[in-house]
Amino acid sequence: MNKSLIYYALIACALMSQNKAIADDNAPRRPQFDATHPDVHDPVMAKGEDGRYYIFATGMGVGVMSSADMKEWKIEPSVFKEAPAWAVDTVKGYHGHTWAPDISRHNNEWHLYYSCSTFGKNGSAIGHAVNKTLDPSSPDFKWVDKGMVIASHRKLDNWNAIDPNLIVDDNGTPYLTFGSFWDGIQLVKLSKDDFTTPVNKPVTIARRLNRAVTVEEMNNPENFTTEGNNVIEAGENAIEAPFIFKHGDYCYLFVSFDYCCRGQNSTYKTVYGRSKNIEGPYIDKEGKRMELGGGTYLYGPDDTYFGVGHCAAYEFDGQPYFISHAYEKDQNGRAKLFIRPLAFDKEVWIVTK
């Protein structure tokens, strides 16, 4: 090779290395993991066979962390090392950043449901995976993906297949609630045999509006933005993140109103209603049905937080807990883990502690 070419090639390599170093120095630094006050989005929790508490959350391959006391946390391996192939094929733009999981144990298995989507679009899908244990050190630890549960399609469905939550009735029948914006929160019955196959069509159980959002309305070009590849602007029905918690004679449906994921401009509010039947209707404290816009305020913006939402609720050792993320003012709107005990008044409405 010509010596001049060798010389210029060496110079080019040196400049590339220097530029990469400068770029690395100027790149934004990801905050270090805070074990006692972790960043998290869309957390759900379970208590494993080893006595540890496990949080599953939005992240690449589904983020996981664990704690012995719900106070100090450590990062655990993600659920998926690679994005499920079916999801990549089904949801345009999905490459493994997986949203809003749900975890619960039934029939001697842990059932994980997860969301595959892209921001602001209702071309989405919910998947299902199982594991015998949550303990990564166990020889039985292995996540097995069962594939797609349900999908929504842009301009065809008036609901969005994200934010799943499983609840099982006293007869062992599984139901999946899910949904975000569009026509609100959906409920679908699943097969007892596989906890994966829907056996009926989704039914809306909560809306921000007091009316349905139709497919025709969604397909009207006037309802689409001019930016973001014609993403529908469904803010009028800003509701998402359902979770059904069974306590005593009632099922409590929690949902989030308004907006997540905007840092200091986040306005999440958690509201709820209740029913004696999983299928509803869910009624708030004022007697308004949630599919007609009802919802009793529980948590939201205050002196400490810009917003509080995308919650779950559990009972551990006889104590009910509320868990969510909250956009903390002292942290410039970063989403932080938010855990609070719950209590109930004499009429069995929720009392915050």
C-alpha positions in Angstrom: 0.0 0.0 0.0 1.2 3.5 -0.7 2.8 5.0 2.4 0.8 8.2 2.1 -2.4 6.3 2.1 -1.2 4.4 5.3 -0.3 7.8 6.9 -3.7 9.3 6.2 -5.5 6.2 7.3 -3.7 6.3 10.6 -4.6 10.0 11.0 -8.2 9.3 10.2 -8.3 6.5 12.8 -6.8 8.8 15.4 -9.4 11.5 14.7 -12.2 9.0 14.9 -11.0 7.8 18.3 -10.6 11.4 19.5 -14.1 12.4 18.3 -15.6 9.3 19.9 -13.9 10.2 23.2 -15.2 13.8 23.0 -18.7 12.5 22.2 -18.5 10.1 25.1 -17.5 13.0 27.4 -20.3 15.1 26.2 -22.9 12.4 26.3 -25.6 12.7 29.0 -24.7 10.6 32.0 -27.4 8.1 33.1 -28.0 8.6 36.9 -26.5 5.9 39.0 -28.9 3.4 40.5 -30.2 4.7 43.8 -30.8 1.6 46.0 -33.0 3.3 48.5 -34.9 5.7 46.2 -34.8 4.1 42.7 -36.0 5.5 39.4 -38.8 3.3 38.0 -41.7 3.5 35.6 -44.9 1.5 35.8 -43.9 -0.8 38.7 -45.7 -4.0 39.8 -44.6 -6.2 42.7 -44.7 -9.7 44.0 -43.3 -11.6 47.0 -41.2 -14.5 45.8 -40.7 -18.0 47.2 -37.4 -16.7 48.7 -39.2 -14.1 50.7 -37.8 -11.2 48.6 -40.0 -8.6 47.0 -39.6 -8.3 43.2 -40.5 -5.3 41.1 -41.1 -5.6 37.4 -41.2 -2.3 35.4 -40.9 -0.7 32.0 -37.5 -1.2 30.5 -35.5 -3.1 27.9 -36.7 -6.7 28.1 -38.8 -5.7 31.2 -36.8 -4.3 34.1 -36.5 -6.2 37.4 -35.2 -5.3 40.9 -35.6 -7.0 44.3 -35.5 -6.2 48.0 -35.6 -8.0 51.3 -37.6 -5.2 53.0 -39.1 -2.9 50.3 -36.6 -0.3 51.4 -33.3 -1.2 49.7 -33.3 -2.5 46.2 -30.9 -4.2 43.8 -31.1 -4.7 40.1 -31.9 -8.2 38.8 -31.6 -9.6 35.2 -34.2 -8.5 32.7 -36.9 -10.9 31.7 -36.0 -11.0 28.1 -32.4 -10.9 26.7 -33.9 -10.4 23.2 -37.1 -8.9 22.1 -39.8 -11.6 21.4 -39.8 -12.2 17.7 -43.6 -12.3 17.5 -43.7 -8.8 19.0 -41.1 -7.3 16.7 -43.1 -8.7 13.7 -46.5 -7.6 15.1 -45.7 -4.0 16.4 -44.0 -1.7 14.0 -41.3 0.2 15.8 -41.0 -2.1 18.8 -37.5 -3.3 19.4 -37.5 -4.5 23.0 -38.2 -1.5 25.2 -41.1 -3.2 27.0 -43.8 -1.3 28.9 -46.0 -1.7 31.9 -45.7 -5.4 33.0 -48.0 -7.2 35.4 -47.0 -10.1 37.7 -49.1 -12.6 39.7 -49.0 -16.3 40.7 -51.7 -18.8 39.7 -51.7 -22.6 39.2 -48.2 -22.9 40.6 -46.7 -20.5 38.0 -45.8 -16.8 37.9 -47.7 -15.1 35.1 -46.1 -12.0 33.5 -48.0 -9.9 31.0 -46.2 -7.1 29.2 -46.9 -4.3 26.6 -45.3 -3.9 23.2 -46.0 -0.5 21.6 -44.6 2.8 20.5 -45.5 6.1 22.0 -48.8 7.7 21.1 -50.0 5.0 18.8 -52.6 2.3 19.3 -50.9 -0.3 17.1 -49.9 -2.4 20.2 -49.8 -5.9 21.6 -49.8 -7.6 25.0 -47.7 -10.7 25.6 -47.6 -13.4 28.2 -44.7 -15.2 29.8 -44.5 -17.7 32.7 -41.9 -18.9 35.2 -41.9 -21.4 38.0 -40.0 -19.1 40.3 -38.9 -15.5 40.7 -35.6 -16.4 42.4 -32.8 -16.0 39.7 -30.6 -18.4 41.7 -33.1 -21.3 41.5 -32.4 -24.1 39.0 -36.1 -23.8 38.1 -35.7 -20.1 37.1 -36.6 -19.7 33.4 -39.0 -17.3 31.6 -41.0 -19.0 28.9 -42.8 -16.8 26.5 -46.3 -17.8 25.6 -46.7 -15.2 22.8 -49.4 -12.7 22.1 -52.6 -12.4 24.1 -54.3 -9.5 22.2 -53.4 -6.8 19.8 -54.9 -3.5 18.7 -54.6 -2.1 15.2 -54.3 1.5 14.2 -57.4 2.9 12.5 -59.3 -0.3 13.1 -59.7 -0.7 16.9 -60.9 2.1 19.2 -58.9 0.8 22.1 -55.2 0.3 22.9 -53.6 -3.0 23.9 -51.2 -1.8 26.6 -51.0 -1.7 30.4 -52.2 -5.2 31.2 -53.4 -6.4 34.6 -54.6 -9.9 35.4 -57.3 -10.8 38.0 -58.8 -14.2 38.6 -62.3 -14.7 40.0 -63.3 -17.2 42.7 -64.0 -19.8 40.1 -60.5 -19.6 38.6 -61.6 -17.6 35.5 -58.9 -15.2 34.4 -59.7 -11.7 33.2 -57.3 -9.2 31.7 -57.9 -5.4 32.1 -55.8 -3.1 29.9 -56.0 0.1 27.9 -54.8 3.6 27.4 -56.5 6.7 26.0 -58.7 6.1 22.9 -61.9 4.5 24.2 -60.4 3.9 27.7 -60.0 0.9 29.9 -60.9 -2.6 28.6 -61.7 -5.9 30.2 -61.5 -9.3 28.4 -62.0 -12.8 29.7 -59.2 -15.3 29.1 -59.2 -19.1 28.7 -58.8 -21.0 32.0 -56.6 -23.5 30.0 -53.8 -21.2 29.0 -54.4 -17.8 30.6 -53.5 -16.5 27.1 -56.4 -16.9 24.7 -59.3 -14.3 24.8 -62.7 -15.9 24.9 -64.8 -12.8 24.3 -64.4 -9.3 22.9 -63.0 -6.5 25.1 -65.6 -4.3 26.9 -64.9 -0.8 28.1 -65.1 -0.5 31.9 -63.7 3.0 32.5 -63.4 6.2 30.4 -62.4 9.8 31.1 -65.3 10.9 28.9 -68.9 10.1 29.5 -69.2 8.6 26.0 -67.5 6.2 23.7 -64.8 7.1 21.3 -65.7 5.6 17.9 -63.5 4.1 15.2 -65.1 6.7 12.8 -64.0 9.5 15.1 -60.5 8.1 15.3 -60.3 7.8 11.5 -61.3 11.4 11.0 -58.1 13.2 9.8 -59.1 16.3 11.8 -58.4 14.3 14.9 -54.8 13.6 14.0 -51.8 15.7 14.7 -49.6 17.0 11.8 -46.5 15.8 13.5 -45.3 12.4 14.8 -46.5 10.3 11.8 -50.2 11.2 12.2 -50.4 10.1 15.9 -53.9 10.5 17.1 -54.4 13.2 19.8 -56.7 11.4 22.2 -56.0 13.7 25.1 -59.7 14.3 25.7 -59.9 10.8 27.0 -56.6 10.8 29.1 -57.1 7.6 31.1 -54.8 4.6 31.3 -53.0 2.1 33.5 -55.8 0.0 35.1 -55.3 -2.3 38.1 -58.0 -4.3 39.8 -57.4 -5.1 43.5 -59.7 -7.5 45.4 -60.3 -6.7 49.0 -63.2 -8.1 51.0 -66.4 -8.1 49.1 -65.2 -5.5 46.5 -63.0 -5.2 43.5 -61.3 -1.8 43.3 -60.4 -0.5 39.9 -57.5 2.0 39.9 -56.7 4.1 36.8 -54.5 7.1 36.0 -55.9 10.3 34.6 -54.0 12.9 32.6 -50.4 12.6 31.5 -47.3 10.6 32.3 -43.7 10.7 31.0 -43.3 14.4 30.8 -41.0 15.0 33.8 -41.9 18.4 35.4 -44.9 18.6 33.1 -46.3 15.3 34.2 -49.8 15.5 35.6 -50.7 12.0 36.6 -53.6 11.5 39.0 -54.7 8.2 40.4 -58.5 7.6 40.8 -60.5 4.6 41.6 -64.0 3.0 41.9 -65.3 -0.3 43.1 -67.7 -3.1 42.2 -68.7 -6.5 43.7 -68.1 -8.0 40.3 -64.9 -8.1 38.3 -66.9 -7.2 35.2 -68.3 -4.1 36.9 -69.9 -1.6 36.8 -67.3 0.3 38.8 -68.8 3.1 40.8 -66.9 6.0 42.5 -67.6 7.4 46.0 -70.1 9.9 44.5 -72.0 7.1 42.8 -70.8 7.8 39.2 -70.0 4.9 36.9 -66.4 4.8 35.7 -67.3 4.0 32.2 -69.1 7.4 32.2 -66.2 9.4 33.5 -66.3 8.6 37.2 -63.4 8.2 39.6 -62.6 9.0 43.2 -59.3 10.9 43.6 -56.6 9.1 45.5 -53.1 10.5 44.7 -51.8 13.2 42.4 -49.9 16.5 42.2 -49.0 18.0 45.5 -46.1 19.9 47.2 -43.8 16.9 46.6 -44.9 15.5 43.3 -45.8 16.7 39.9 -47.9 13.6 39.4 -48.5 10.1 40.9 -49.8 7.3 38.8 -49.6 4.0 37.0 -50.3 2.1 40.2 -50.7 -1.4 41.5 -52.1 -2.6 44.9 -51.3 -5.7 46.9 -51.6 -7.2 50.4 -48.5 -8.5 52.0 -48.6 -10.1 55.5 -52.1 -8.6 56.1 -51.2 -5.0 55.1 -52.5 -3.5 51.8 -50.0 -1.4 49.8 -50.3 1.1 47.0 -47.3 1.1 44.6 -46.7 3.4 41.7 -44.2 5.9 40.2 -44.3 9.5 41.1 -42.6 12.5 39.3 -40.7 14.1 42.2 -40.2 17.8 42.3 -36.9 17.7 44.2 -35.6 15.3 41.4 -36.6 17.6 38.5 -39.5 15.4 37.6 -37.7 12.1 37.6 -40.0 9.1 38.1 -39.4 7.6 41.5 -40.7 4.5 43.3 -43.7 5.4 45.5 -45.0 2.9 48.1 -47.7 3.7 50.6 -49.8 1.6 53.0 -53.6 1.6 52.4 -56.5 1.5 54.8 -60.2 1.3 54.5 -63.0 3.3 56.3 -66.1 1.7 57.8 -67.8 1.9 54.4 -64.8 0.1 52.9 -63.6 3.1 50.8 -59.9 3.6 50.6 -58.1 5.8 53.2 -54.6 6.9 52.5 -52.0 6.8 55.3 
